Amino acid sequence: MRTQDQLIINYLDTREMVYRVLGQGPAMIGIGSYPKPDPDRWKIEFPFQKEYSAVYLLRGSGTYRDTAGNRFRLEAGTVFHRLPGVHHWSEPDSGGQWLEMFIHLPATVWEGLRAGGLFENGPEPWRIGFDADILQRMIRMRQLLTKAEGYEVLGIALQIEALLLDMKLRSTDSSGKEEKGLLELACSGLRRDLSSSLDLPSLARELGLKYDAFRRWFRSSTGLSPGAYRNRARFEQACQLLLSTDMDLSMIARELGFTDAYSFSRQFKKYAGLAPSNYRRQRG
């Protein structure tokens, strides 16, 4: 493991969880890191969980099992799922020095993602390996959630949904290496040159698909239309530019292909729940 990756692990090796109410409640979202150095203490049964959690195992190993007969081996680099209403157990191995980072979403959000096809294999884990980009995004979202209020919490919930989608796309358990590779090429193409309009039929031809077939396949694979995926990529990039640069709104609008700062501000507010200037001021 690279030194930089080990530093991320060391940074997360502490119990730190943040939860916020989504909307009028009582549904909540949350992000946290959780070391479990004593495996005997953490052979935990979860009979009544009403909401959804995705657990990214960073260190250690163990076993997932549930009353439906599923049993999965958990190794570092695995994302496993605590599904609403599923009676299950997660059992760290002895001496494994278990370290996890998790995200927590309301069952209603999970239902929407499942309807889009994201959980077609139920609780089967996703194996993504150690991914510093995924971890850094989780850390950043936890920092934002610490001070989030009102519609800001909704904006972070949308970012968490996008993160889950990217985790799934990076999983080696997606439906076949050939389709997974094609999906990665499609996502890469949709994120390409966000400052200009994209000819979706041309991208479909690059992938060897007819346009209508490409749209249906991409939506069934990700739960999003190609246009919605590209827009989400724009707003993720907008969040990064607002927080990491001094670019004014007009410059950011041009960078991301919006007609003007007004159009960018109006659409960003729909995405994040607050205006770009407020987002920068409160998050910066």
PLY file of the C-alpha trace (Angstrom):
ply
format ascii 1.0
element vertex 284
property float x
property float y
property float z
element edge 283
property int vertex1
property int vertex2
end_header
0.00 0.00 0.00
1.29 3.45 -0.88
2.34 5.80 1.92
-0.48 8.21 1.00
-3.04 5.39 1.22
-1.70 4.33 4.61
-2.05 7.90 5.85
-5.74 7.83 4.89
-6.18 4.58 6.83
-4.43 6.09 9.86
-6.62 9.19 9.66
-9.78 7.06 9.71
-8.62 4.77 12.52
-10.91 6.41 15.05
-14.60 6.23 15.90
-16.25 9.27 14.33
-19.86 9.23 13.16
-22.07 12.06 11.92
-25.85 11.81 11.48
-28.34 14.42 10.27
-32.12 14.41 9.89
-33.26 14.42 6.27
-36.13 16.81 5.60
-38.71 16.90 8.38
-37.49 13.59 9.82
-37.37 11.10 11.32
-35.31 9.64 8.46
-31.57 10.25 8.77
-28.39 10.05 6.74
-25.00 9.37 8.25
-21.31 8.79 7.52
-18.71 7.43 9.89
-15.56 5.43 10.50
-15.52 2.63 13.04
-12.58 0.49 14.25
-13.45 -2.81 15.96
-10.23 -4.05 17.59
-11.97 -6.68 19.76
-13.64 -9.22 17.43
-15.50 -11.10 20.20
-17.31 -7.91 21.14
-18.41 -7.22 17.56
-20.01 -10.47 16.43
-23.15 -8.41 16.04
-26.68 -9.42 15.17
-28.83 -6.82 13.35
-32.42 -8.07 13.54
-34.39 -4.83 13.31
-32.47 -2.35 11.15
-35.06 -0.23 9.38
-32.68 1.75 7.17
-29.83 1.01 4.74
-26.09 1.07 5.34
-23.17 0.41 2.99
-20.05 -0.65 4.91
-16.63 -0.26 3.23
-14.18 -2.62 4.96
-10.72 -1.01 4.93
-8.82 -3.39 7.16
-9.40 -6.83 8.59
-11.74 -9.60 7.47
-14.86 -11.42 8.58
-18.17 -12.98 7.55
-21.62 -11.71 6.64
-24.63 -14.03 7.04
-28.40 -13.62 7.22
-31.55 -15.63 7.87
-32.21 -15.91 4.12
-29.23 -18.26 3.89
-26.75 -15.79 2.38
-23.18 -16.07 3.61
-20.36 -13.93 2.23
-16.68 -13.72 3.00
-15.59 -10.15 3.80
-12.05 -8.98 3.02
-10.47 -5.53 3.01
-11.70 -3.68 -0.06
-15.23 -5.13 0.19
-18.40 -3.04 0.39
-21.17 -5.00 2.11
-24.77 -4.04 2.75
-27.07 -3.87 5.74
-30.46 -4.00 4.03
-33.68 -2.73 5.63
-35.64 -5.48 7.31
-33.02 -8.20 6.72
-32.05 -10.13 9.87
-28.27 -10.48 9.55
-24.92 -10.75 11.31
-21.42 -9.37 10.62
-18.63 -11.21 12.40
-15.00 -9.89 12.36
-12.24 -12.51 12.38
-10.01 -12.85 15.42
-6.96 -10.59 15.30
-8.18 -8.86 12.16
-8.14 -5.27 13.49
-11.36 -4.49 11.65
-11.72 -0.92 10.35
-14.77 0.21 8.40
-16.23 3.37 6.94
-19.97 3.41 6.40
-22.73 5.47 4.88
-26.32 5.38 6.12
-29.46 6.24 4.15
-33.22 6.04 4.78
-35.02 2.94 3.53
-37.05 5.10 1.13
-33.86 6.25 -0.63
-32.64 2.65 -0.81
-35.98 1.60 -2.34
-35.53 4.17 -5.10
-32.00 2.98 -5.86
-33.14 -0.64 -5.86
-35.93 0.21 -8.29
-33.23 1.66 -10.55
-31.39 -1.68 -10.52
-28.52 -0.83 -8.17
-29.18 -3.75 -5.82
-30.32 -6.43 -8.24
-28.17 -8.98 -6.37
-29.59 -8.15 -2.95
-27.00 -8.16 -0.14
-24.17 -9.56 -2.30
-21.04 -7.47 -1.51
-19.25 -5.26 -4.00
-15.50 -5.82 -4.22
-13.78 -2.57 -5.20
-10.37 -2.92 -3.50
-8.69 0.02 -1.81
-9.83 3.15 -3.63
-8.36 6.41 -2.32
-10.76 8.49 -4.43
-13.82 6.81 -2.90
-12.41 7.24 0.62
-11.52 10.89 0.15
-15.04 11.61 -1.11
-16.50 9.87 1.95
-14.24 11.86 4.26
-15.20 15.12 2.55
-18.91 14.33 2.76
-18.58 13.55 6.45
-16.92 16.94 6.98
-19.74 18.67 5.08
-22.42 16.75 6.97
-21.01 17.94 10.30
-22.30 21.47 9.68
-25.13 20.73 7.24
-28.66 21.94 7.92
-31.98 21.85 6.07
-31.65 21.45 2.32
-27.88 21.09 2.65
-28.49 17.62 4.08
-30.48 16.73 0.96
-27.57 17.88 -1.22
-25.21 15.56 0.64
-27.72 12.71 0.34
-27.61 13.18 -3.45
-23.81 13.03 -3.35
-24.02 9.80 -1.35
-26.30 8.30 -4.00
-23.73 9.21 -6.67
-20.99 7.66 -4.52
-22.93 4.39 -4.27
-23.33 4.34 -8.03
-19.58 4.79 -8.54
-18.86 2.04 -5.98
-21.09 -0.31 -7.94
-19.42 0.62 -11.23
-15.99 -0.14 -9.76
-17.09 -3.49 -8.39
-15.64 -6.64 -9.94
-18.96 -8.33 -9.19
-20.87 -6.38 -11.83
-22.52 -8.51 -14.52
-19.46 -9.69 -16.39
-16.10 -8.08 -17.11
-17.03 -7.22 -20.69
-20.18 -5.32 -19.70
-18.39 -3.71 -16.75
-15.66 -2.45 -19.10
-18.26 -1.09 -21.50
-20.06 0.67 -18.67
-16.82 2.25 -17.46
-16.16 3.52 -21.00
-19.69 4.95 -21.15
-19.30 6.76 -17.82
-15.89 8.06 -18.82
-17.35 9.37 -22.07
-20.22 11.07 -20.27
-17.77 12.83 -17.93
-15.64 14.00 -20.86
-15.32 17.75 -21.57
-18.11 18.98 -19.32
-17.76 22.50 -20.73
-19.42 21.59 -24.02
-22.54 19.81 -25.18
-22.13 16.09 -25.81
-23.42 14.28 -28.89
-24.96 11.24 -27.19
-25.69 9.36 -30.45
-21.99 9.70 -31.35
-20.97 8.33 -27.96
-23.35 5.41 -28.47
-21.70 4.68 -31.84
-18.26 4.76 -30.17
-19.51 2.02 -27.86
-20.93 0.00 -30.74
-24.57 0.59 -29.73
-27.59 2.20 -31.31
-28.67 5.33 -29.44
-32.01 4.01 -28.12
-30.41 0.75 -27.02
-27.59 2.69 -25.33
-30.06 4.82 -23.36
-32.09 1.80 -22.20
-28.97 -0.23 -21.30
-27.30 2.65 -19.41
-30.43 3.44 -17.42
-31.01 -0.21 -16.50
-27.35 -0.54 -15.44
-27.07 2.64 -13.36
-30.59 3.84 -12.56
-29.87 7.12 -14.38
-30.31 8.29 -17.95
-27.07 9.28 -19.74
-28.12 12.95 -19.55
-28.87 12.76 -15.83
-25.51 11.07 -15.18
-23.67 13.82 -17.09
-25.57 16.55 -15.21
-24.69 14.93 -11.89
-21.03 14.89 -12.96
-21.28 18.61 -13.74
-22.63 19.45 -10.30
-20.05 17.26 -8.55
-17.35 19.19 -10.43
-19.09 22.47 -9.53
-18.92 21.57 -5.83
-15.20 20.89 -6.15
-14.53 24.17 -7.99
-16.53 26.19 -5.47
-14.56 24.76 -2.55
-11.06 24.42 -4.01
-10.73 27.53 -6.25
-11.47 31.26 -6.21
-13.19 31.15 -9.61
-16.24 33.40 -9.78
-19.62 31.99 -10.76
-19.36 33.16 -14.36
-16.08 31.33 -14.82
-17.44 28.16 -13.24
-20.54 28.39 -15.43
-18.38 28.59 -18.57
-16.13 25.78 -17.31
-19.13 23.46 -16.96
-21.05 24.46 -20.08
-23.86 26.59 -18.61
-25.11 29.54 -20.62
-24.47 32.05 -17.82
-24.01 32.43 -14.07
-27.76 32.84 -13.52
-28.59 29.54 -15.22
-25.80 27.80 -13.31
-26.95 29.23 -9.96
-30.58 28.29 -10.53
-29.78 24.69 -11.47
-27.13 24.28 -8.78
-29.66 25.31 -6.14
-32.01 22.57 -7.34
-29.17 20.05 -7.03
-27.58 21.07 -3.73
-30.44 22.82 -1.96
-28.70 26.20 -1.71
-27.16 28.82 -3.98
-23.51 28.39 -5.11
-22.36 31.48 -3.18
-23.98 30.17 0.01
-22.53 26.72 -0.60
-19.04 28.17 -0.94
-19.41 30.42 2.10
-20.80 27.76 4.41
-18.54 24.93 3.25
-15.40 26.95 2.71
0 1
1 2
2 3
3 4
4 5
5 6
6 7
7 8
8 9
9 10
10 11
11 12
12 13
13 14
14 15
15 16
16 17
17 18
18 19
19 20
20 21
21 22
22 23
23 24
24 25
25 26
26 27
27 28
28 29
29 30
30 31
31 32
32 33
33 34
34 35
35 36
36 37
37 38
38 39
39 40
40 41
41 42
42 43
43 44
44 45
45 46
46 47
47 48
48 49
49 50
50 51
51 52
52 53
53 54
54 55
55 56
56 57
57 58
58 59
59 60
60 61
61 62
62 63
63 64
64 65
65 66
66 67
67 68
68 69
69 70
70 71
71 72
72 73
73 74
74 75
75 76
76 77
77 78
78 79
79 80
80 81
81 82
82 83
83 84
84 85
85 86
86 87
87 88
88 89
89 90
90 91
91 92
92 93
93 94
94 95
95 96
96 97
97 98
98 99
99 100
100 101
101 102
102 103
103 104
104 105
105 106
106 107
107 108
108 109
109 110
110 111
111 112
112 113
113 114
114 115
115 116
116 117
117 118
118 119
119 120
120 121
121 122
122 123
123 124
124 125
125 126
126 127
127 128
128 129
129 130
130 131
131 132
132 133
133 134
134 135
135 136
136 137
137 138
138 139
139 140
140 141
141 142
142 143
143 144
144 145
145 146
146 147
147 148
148 149
149 150
150 151
151 152
152 153
153 154
154 155
155 156
156 157
157 158
158 159
159 160
160 161
161 162
162 163
163 164
164 165
165 166
166 167
167 168
168 169
169 170
170 171
171 172
172 173
173 174
174 175
175 176
176 177
177 178
178 179
179 180
180 181
181 182
182 183
183 184
184 185
185 186
186 187
187 188
188 189
189 190
190 191
191 192
192 193
193 194
194 195
195 196
196 197
197 198
198 199
199 200
200 201
201 202
202 203
203 204
204 205
205 206
206 207
207 208
208 209
209 210
210 211
211 212
212 213
213 214
214 215
215 216
216 217
217 218
218 219
219 220
220 221
221 222
222 223
223 224
224 225
225 226
226 227
227 228
228 229
229 230
230 231
231 232
232 233
233 234
234 235
235 236
236 237
237 238
238 239
239 240
240 241
241 242
242 243
243 244
244 245
245 246
246 247
247 248
248 249
249 250
250 251
251 252
252 253
253 254
254 255
255 256
256 257
257 258
258 259
259 260
260 261
261 262
262 263
263 264
264 265
265 266
266 267
267 268
268 269
269 270
270 271
271 272
272 273
273 274
274 275
275 276
276 277
277 278
278 279
279 280
280 281
281 282
282 283
